[in-house]
Amino acid sequence: MTQRYVMSIDQGTTSTRCILFDQRARLVSVAQREQQQYFPQPGWVEQDAVEIWRNVDRIVPRALADAGISPDQVMALGIANQRETTVVWDRRTGTPVGRAIVWQDVRTEELVREFEGKPDAETVRDRCGLPLATYFAAPRLRWLLDNLPGLRDRAERGDVLFGTMETWLIWNLTGGVDGGEHVTDVTNASRTLLMNLATLAWDDELLSFFDIPKRMLPEIKPSTADFGRTKRVVPGLRIAAALGDQHAALFGQTCFARGETKCTYGTGSFLLMNTGRELVRSTHGLLTTIGYQLGGEPAVYALEGPIAVTGSLVQWIRDSLGLIGSAPEIETLARTVDDNGGCYIVPAFSGLFAPHWHSEARGIIVGLTSYITKGHLARAVLEATGWQTREVVDAMNADSGLTASTLRVDGGMTANHLLMQFIADVLDVPVMRPIVAETVSLGAAYAAGLGVGFWPDLEGLRRNWHLAARWLPQLEASRRDAEYANWQRAVELTFGWAQPRRPV
Amino acid sequence: MPGPVQAIERAAAILRLLARGSGRLGVGEIAASLDLAKGTAHGILRTLQGVGFVEQDAATGKYQLGAALLHLGTSYLDVNELRSRAINWADALAARSGEAVRIGTPLEGNVMVVHHVFRPDDTLQTLDVGTLLPLHATALGKVLLAYDADLAAETQRSDLPSLTRRTVVNAAALTRALAQVREQGWAGEAEEFMPGEAGIAAPIRSYGGLVVGAIGITGPADRLCDGGLRPRADLVTHVSNAARAVSRDLGASR
């Protein structure tokens, strides 16, 4: 019998990768291409959606060729994507109206402040589960409508389409200008500020609150659904799933039961807890979001603590300060010293996300003395990820009433042993890495494979989860508490830094 | 005897040129200085860039000597970088073989474990990254010895401690074993480190075939070996494939 496989495309913040998995969820081949990031102004982060599409065009055939697999052996394609990144394009030419505005971009800060001042601002969170923040897609879309001449008219006429990256890729894969499907899934839609969490549909009140023309929005589908067949790149592939990357990771970690929690360490880091069919409203600075929705079933909800800057702080140390040549060398540099030397870095580059939600916060390095070396800075970089995790876990425990007894981790930074040990130390719980660290891709593959019957059920998927590494807490409590107190003082120093720009 | 390789002579000339003066030159300037066609100079520069011997300034497009040249004698590939690049393939090897996976590099006459993936059976296991293993008595170690003549000579000059009754403690016997490793492209070890345990390992190569580490599995001898304590062929294939996949990611040709 011919071997059969499932393909996933993970369109991430720094790169796009295509991975093929076999039926036992083992990785068969990987093809990857990074995309360029543009920082045209402080706080602005952009990407070229056309470049991302071209990367997909290259890596999909390469992943097949590397594994020696023909397209008809691929049972389904699942797509996971960086969330909240906003692109608007012309439906007749397929050309974006500008660069995609990335989720880390904070240009909408003033706009968000205006929204906060509106009388019905309170109802936004009730309807969509999210606080008003620059992080989400709707303010970006509104910014484009306000700032690109003529765009609003084109949107009202139905000439331009809005999407996050999965919508852009599916539209292109399924034909683009030639009948491409304009669709999204509930998890991605739940990150726009425009979808009603209870009805899983675009909410007319929210659309009018943000003043967004409904015509430009994609159709919302469950996470596993018929998203169409590819007509380009490699024609004939069945697109059977789409999820936001963090939701895909929750799925890939097989967190199918209420209370199961994972944290994915990448550019940013994202802690999600499955809350089952129950829509839990956070009182501790977390987001209520859709975990996933299987076709024909009710949605599974989740609580999420997003941390904006973790791996990207390492990239900043590499690219902007040049202290290291490659990201993994941060561990080598950090190991040249035994502790942080009293130095703390709070990377509030895009403000602070969960649980603080201070858009105006900006990053700081504190505790500098002439004793501090680049080794101490490297320690402080890694510790920033650990403490930010701690803050979110504390909020999660308070909101859910459950106490996480272990933390399941995944993502590129899990290769960093010093960091994983530090996280175990500051949380005081074991940290567990599963045998497939690429859980975003795996989750997209799982969802797609489940959708077409390649895998029978959730229990079958659960049996594929195996422990690859475990870090046990070693730090004494007094030291942990003292360090946490220092961190919290450092965080407070970041608040209130950015001021509204004065008109020139 | 074949004559000198012209491309290597030209590459050497480019490095000498970049090593003097301002140290930053454009491709046109380099081509003009050496009387080369611009395309030829560009091809050589791209290759040198690939191995880290030259770097290109993103803003000006000019070339300069690369950081890798400064570290020619010291550790060539950062071990954390190696782990990061190998992690997916090490996971896949553990999933395929059902055994624990380790990656090792040489450190002060030992194998240092730089990466460890648990045996995927969810039993209690402890991470042993940072642990030192003997070179002569492990499959990982034999791979590192087989492709590093200096390391092998040094190891054979020192005592080869006997860890089990099967440990290779005789220098000549070790030499023969290492020749066999090179011939077959992988190393096996059966009850030479611990009674009842066996290992299979293969080399991780970087640009030009340089061995930068070893990846392998360990487990009970009765699972890894056939009746005659010979490593099972299917497991050898899994290990070799994983080693090749990591090597490809590190820039080794197929």
HADDOCK unambig.tbl for C-alpha pairs under 7 A between the chains (distance, minus, plus):
assign (segid A and resid 26 and name CA) (segid B and resid 92 and name CA) 5.94 0.50 0.50
assign (segid A and resid 26 and name CA) (segid B and resid 95 and name CA) 6.73 0.50 0.50
assign (segid A and resid 27 and name CA) (segid B and resid 92 and name CA) 6.05 0.50 0.50
assign (segid A and resid 328 and name CA) (segid B and resid 80 and name CA) 5.39 0.50 0.50
assign (segid A and resid 328 and name CA) (segid B and resid 81 and name CA) 4.94 0.50 0.50
assign (segid A and resid 328 and name CA) (segid B and resid 84 and name CA) 6.57 0.50 0.50
assign (segid A and resid 329 and name CA) (segid B and resid 78 and name CA) 6.77 0.50 0.50
assign (segid A and resid 329 and name CA) (segid B and resid 80 and name CA) 6.20 0.50 0.50
assign (segid A and resid 329 and name CA) (segid B and resid 81 and name CA) 6.33 0.50 0.50
assign (segid A and resid 331 and name CA) (segid B and resid 80 and name CA) 6.75 0.50 0.50
assign (segid A and resid 332 and name CA) (segid B and resid 80 and name CA) 6.73 0.50 0.50
assign (segid A and resid 415 and name CA) (segid B and resid 83 and name CA) 6.58 0.50 0.50
assign (segid A and resid 415 and name CA) (segid B and resid 84 and name CA) 5.35 0.50 0.50
assign (segid A and resid 415 and name CA) (segid B and resid 87 and name CA) 6.95 0.50 0.50
assign (segid A and resid 435 and name CA) (segid B and resid 91 and name CA) 5.41 0.50 0.50
assign (segid A and resid 436 and name CA) (segid B and resid 91 and name CA) 6.20 0.50 0.50
assign (segid A and resid 437 and name CA) (segid B and resid 88 and name CA) 6.99 0.50 0.50
assign (segid A and resid 466 and name CA) (segid B and resid 120 and name CA) 5.40 0.50 0.50
assign (segid A and resid 466 and name CA) (segid B and resid 121 and name CA) 6.79 0.50 0.50
assign (segid A and resid 466 and name CA) (segid B and resid 122 and name CA) 6.05 0.50 0.50
assign (segid A and resid 467 and name CA) (segid B and resid 118 and name CA) 6.73 0.50 0.50
assign (segid A and resid 467 and name CA) (segid B and resid 120 and name CA) 6.24 0.50 0.50
assign (segid A and resid 467 and name CA) (segid B and resid 122 and name CA) 5.74 0.50 0.50
assign (segid A and resid 468 and name CA) (segid B and resid 117 and name CA) 4.94 0.50 0.50
assign (segid A and resid 468 and name CA) (segid B and resid 118 and name CA) 4.65 0.50 0.50
assign (segid A and resid 468 and name CA) (segid B and resid 120 and name CA) 6.69 0.50 0.50
assign (segid A and resid 469 and name CA) (segid B and resid 117 and name CA) 6.03 0.50 0.50
assign (segid A and resid 469 and name CA) (segid B and resid 118 and name CA) 5.95 0.50 0.50
assign (segid A and resid 469 and name CA) (segid B and resid 127 and name CA) 6.52 0.50 0.50
assign (segid A and resid 470 and name CA) (segid B and resid 127 and name CA) 6.86 0.50 0.50
